[in-house]
């Protein structure tokens, strides 16, 4: 009898070990931004592609996560004519942001770049008012459940798809608080979409989940005010600076 029990435990151990690794590793996302939805000038829309895609990554370890750009992406510059003989040079700035979340300690730290300046926002995690709809679908082979909410500040609808097969309460861009990893997010009906493209389950070091540092310490409300003022100066063009020669 002892021999049979030992054989059973040995046979089960790889399964238990494999499952334990489903909450640690690196998740890659495509961040797809609808640039035209952020513009009111039709002539500008004709100068740039409708969509821009950035490669992002989420390092996860149980209740911790760090979301950032997968690569340091340079600013983009494009030149074209405005139809009146003048040369228009557009500079698209790509901010280098990082978002750290710890759902055990309810701690949030964000490093945000705005107009070439870096700001550090430390806060406690706030509960997101998710509502489960009962809808399901598969994403990259994972069974996912649908959750929705409305951003109270911007009044934008948010749709998220998460999987309970990966027991991590995190997701891209600071979205989280669901009983499983978020694989897809749709912000404001296609304004910005995050799609999971690949997951690599592996052991992470402390450096992989290093909390963001540097930048001027500021509150969320103060940063929002600065961002709104900057967007007003930019004409609501979402980080696109126009230079006419």
GIZICOR-V739129 format. One record per residue. RES is the residue in one small letter. PSI is psi in degrees with one decimal (* if undefined). OMEGA is omega in whole degrees, -180 to 180 (999 if undefined). NEAR is the number of other ideal C-beta (glycine too) atoms within 12 Angstrom. Layout:
res & psi & omega & near
RES & PSI & OMEGA & NEAR
RES & PSI & OMEGA & NEAR
This chain:
res & psi & omega & near
x & -42.8 & -180 & 7
x & -37.7 & -179 & 8
x & -40.0 & 180 & 9
x & -41.4 & -180 & 10
x & -41.6 & 179 & 11
x & -43.2 & 180 & 12
x & -39.1 & -180 & 12
x & -43.0 & -179 & 13
x & -40.8 & 178 & 14
x & -40.3 & 180 & 14
x & -29.5 & -179 & 12
x & -22.5 & -172 & 14
x & -39.4 & 178 & 14
x & -34.1 & 180 & 12
x & -45.4 & 180 & 14
x & -41.1 & -179 & 13
x & -43.1 & -180 & 13
x & -41.5 & -179 & 12
x & -36.4 & -177 & 16
x & -21.5 & -178 & 17
x & -1.6 & -177 & 23
x & 4.0 & 180 & 27
x & 19.2 & -179 & 31
x & 131.8 & 179 & 30
x & -157.0 & -178 & 28
x & 131.8 & 178 & 30
x & 130.1 & 179 & 44
x & 140.0 & 179 & 28
x & 150.4 & 165 & 38
x & 125.7 & 175 & 27
x & 111.2 & -178 & 35
x & 118.3 & -177 & 27
x & 129.8 & 175 & 31
x & 100.6 & -176 & 24
x & -33.0 & -177 & 30
x & -30.3 & 180 & 23
x & -17.6 & -179 & 23
x & 0.2 & -176 & 27
x & 145.7 & 176 & 27
x & -19.6 & -179 & 13
x & 113.2 & -178 & 22
x & -33.1 & -180 & 10
x & -33.2 & 178 & 19
x & -37.0 & 180 & 30
x & -32.9 & -179 & 21
x & -14.8 & -175 & 19
x & -21.4 & -175 & 26
x & 156.3 & 177 & 30
x & 151.8 & -179 & 19
x & -37.0 & -176 & 18
x & 148.2 & 173 & 20
x & 134.4 & -179 & 27
x & 127.9 & 177 & 22
x & 146.8 & 178 & 34
x & 123.3 & -177 & 25
x & 160.3 & 177 & 38
x & 148.2 & 178 & 32
x & 113.5 & 174 & 46
x & 126.5 & -177 & 39
x & 144.1 & 172 & 43
x & 97.7 & -178 & 36
x & -112.1 & -175 & 25
x & -1.1 & -179 & 24
x & 150.8 & 174 & 33
x & 151.9 & 175 & 44
x & 118.7 & -178 & 36
x & 132.1 & -178 & 38
x & 175.4 & 176 & 37
x & 140.1 & 179 & 27
x & -33.1 & 178 & 24
x & 154.8 & 174 & 13
x & 109.8 & -175 & 15
x & 125.1 & -178 & 21
x & 159.9 & 174 & 13
x & 151.5 & -180 & 19
x & 141.3 & 176 & 20
x & 135.9 & 179 & 18
x & 142.7 & 177 & 23
x & 142.4 & 178 & 18
x & 176.6 & 179 & 22
x & 144.1 & 180 & 16
x & 6.8 & 178 & 20
x & -8.8 & 179 & 14
x & 16.3 & 179 & 11
x & -5.4 & -179 & 9
x & 146.3 & 178 & 15
x & 129.6 & -180 & 17
x & 122.8 & 177 & 26
x & 122.7 & -180 & 21
x & 130.6 & 178 & 33
x & 117.0 & 179 & 21
x & 109.7 & -179 & 29
x & 137.1 & 178 & 25
x & 100.4 & -178 & 26
x & 143.8 & 179 & 30
x & 93.0 & -177 & 28
x & 151.9 & 174 & 34
x & 142.0 & -180 & 35
x & 117.6 & 178 & 38
x & 135.8 & 177 & 36
x & 139.8 & 173 & 42
x & 108.0 & -175 & 26
x & -11.9 & 174 & 30
x & -45.4 & -179 & 14
x & -4.2 & -178 & 16
x & 43.3 & -176 & 19
x & 139.8 & 179 & 22
x & 130.7 & 177 & 31
x & 125.3 & -179 & 34
x & 134.1 & 173 & 35
x & 117.6 & -177 & 33
x & 141.8 & 178 & 34
x & 134.5 & 179 & 31
x & 121.5 & 178 & 31
x & 39.2 & 178 & 19
x & -3.0 & 178 & 17
x & 148.8 & 179 & 20
x & 138.7 & -178 & 24
x & 144.2 & -180 & 32
x & 121.6 & -178 & 29
x & 114.9 & 178 & 32
x & 133.9 & -176 & 28
x & 172.2 & 171 & 23
x & 150.4 & -180 & 15
x & 135.7 & 177 & 27
x & 141.9 & -180 & 19
x & 127.9 & 178 & 14
x & 131.8 & -174 & 28
x & 60.8 & -179 & 15
x & 147.1 & 173 & 28
x & 125.0 & 179 & 18
x & 135.2 & -176 & 21
x & -19.0 & -176 & 17
x & -8.2 & 178 & 10
x & 147.7 & -180 & 16
x & 156.0 & 171 & 17
x & 165.8 & 179 & 19
x & 137.0 & 175 & 15
x & 117.1 & -179 & 30
x & 37.0 & 177 & 23
x & -4.8 & -180 & 14
x & 135.3 & 173 & 24
x & 124.9 & -176 & 19
x & 151.4 & 177 & 33
x & 149.3 & -178 & 30
x & 136.5 & 175 & 28
x & 143.6 & -179 & 36
x & 157.8 & 175 & 27
x & 170.3 & 175 & 30
x & 127.4 & 177 & 19
x & 116.9 & -175 & 24
x & -25.7 & -178 & 13
x & -47.0 & -176 & 15
x & -11.0 & -177 & 16
x & 29.0 & 180 & 10
x & 137.8 & 176 & 20
x & 140.7 & 179 & 21
x & 131.2 & 176 & 39
x & 127.4 & -180 & 33
x & 146.5 & 174 & 42
x & 124.0 & -177 & 37
x & 159.3 & 179 & 42
x & 130.9 & 177 & 34
x & -8.8 & 179 & 23
x & -19.1 & 177 & 23
x & 97.8 & -172 & 35
x & 66.3 & 179 & 23
x & 126.1 & -176 & 36
x & 30.5 & -174 & 35
x & 179.2 & 179 & 46
x & -179.1 & -178 & 41
x & 150.8 & 172 & 45
x & 29.2 & 177 & 35
x & -3.6 & 175 & 38
x & 138.5 & -179 & 36
x & -161.1 & -180 & 38
x & 12.5 & 178 & 29
x & 159.7 & -178 & 35
x & 51.1 & 180 & 23
x & 161.2 & -178 & 31
x & 134.6 & 177 & 45
x & 124.0 & -179 & 45
x & -21.1 & -178 & 42
x & 139.0 & 177 & 37
x & 135.0 & 175 & 45
x & 117.1 & -179 & 29
x & 121.1 & 174 & 30
x & 51.5 & 174 & 21
x & 50.8 & 174 & 15
x & 2.4 & 177 & 22
x & -43.3 & 176 & 25
x & 131.6 & -178 & 35
x & 134.3 & 174 & 31
x & 125.8 & 177 & 39
x & 126.1 & 175 & 28
x & 131.7 & -180 & 37
x & -27.9 & -177 & 25
x & 148.7 & 175 & 21
x & 132.9 & 177 & 29
x & 100.4 & 179 & 21
x & 121.8 & -180 & 24
x & 167.0 & 178 & 17
x & 131.3 & 178 & 18
x & 150.0 & 175 & 25
x & 170.6 & -180 & 13
x & -29.9 & 180 & 12
x & -26.4 & -180 & 10
x & -17.9 & 180 & 23
x & 33.5 & 180 & 30
x & 130.8 & -179 & 19
x & 141.4 & -180 & 26
x & 144.2 & 178 & 28
x & 170.5 & 180 & 15
x & 164.5 & -179 & 17
x & 161.3 & 180 & 24
x & 130.4 & 179 & 19
x & 134.2 & -174 & 20
x & 156.8 & 178 & 23
x & 164.1 & 178 & 16
x & -42.7 & -179 & 23
x & -40.6 & 179 & 13
x & -40.6 & 179 & 19
x & -42.2 & 180 & 30
x & -40.9 & 178 & 20
x & -45.7 & 179 & 17
x & -41.2 & -179 & 24
x & -42.5 & 180 & 29
x & -39.5 & 178 & 17
x & -40.1 & 179 & 15
x & -43.0 & 180 & 26
x & -35.5 & 178 & 20
x & -41.2 & 178 & 12
x & -34.2 & -179 & 16
x & -0.3 & -180 & 25
x & 23.4 & 179 & 17
x & 25.2 & -174 & 19
x & 7.0 & 173 & 27
x & 47.4 & 175 & 30
x & 12.9 & 178 & 31
x & 118.9 & 179 & 32
x & 132.7 & -178 & 25
x & 128.4 & 178 & 29
x & 119.7 & -180 & 16
x & 129.0 & 179 & 18
x & * & 999 & 14
